[in-house]
């Protein structure tokens, strides 16, 4: 895996509310512009997604892939790894939430994607930056609206 792309944003809501939106994978198509469908395939003992299938359509990039999730016990982080994908050969990502003393929640999103097609590192990092920036802005809008 190459370098991870990391971005963060402050959302004016408690971390519990932010994580509830992140954890509701099946509602992603309502607010994530590239998500065509999300199906939870398996859940953990707490009822959270353990694996989920995504159908993504981001214009020139279309992919169907399955992610496996690991939820931190304190409810302040989730990470995932690619199980299978058409276009991707690897994806590692995470959301980490930090309660801010003045209120609100900082959301830190880390992502590394590796595709089955060759891509120059500079373009790959640019794509990861666009993905993470867009995801954080869409999450903020969903939670705050």
C-alpha positions, 0 to 999 in steps of 0.5 A: 500500500502506498501513502494514506490520504488523510483529511478532516472536517468539523461537524457541529453535532455530537460524535454519537450522531455523526457515527450513527450517520456513518454506520447507516450504510444502507442510507448512503445512496440518499446522501453520497452522490456516487453511491448507487446502492449499498447492501449490508451482507453481514452484521456483528454482534452489536448489529453493525455492518460487518460486510457490505456490498457497494455499487459506485458510479462516479462518472468515469469510475464505476465499481462494485465492491465488498468491504469488511468493517471493524468498529471500535468498542468506544463508538469513536472509530470505524475502519474497513478493508476491501474484500473484493472489487471489480476495479479496486484491488485494495482499499483501506479506510477509516473514520475517527471521531474526536469530541471537541471541547467547544462542542462539535466533532472532528472527523478524520478520514483516512483512505488508501485505494489501489486499482487493478489498472495502472495509475501514476501515484500523483493521480492516485493521491489526487483522486483519494483527496477528491474522494475524501474531501467529497465524502467529508463534505457530504457527511457534514451536510447530512448530519447538520441538515 
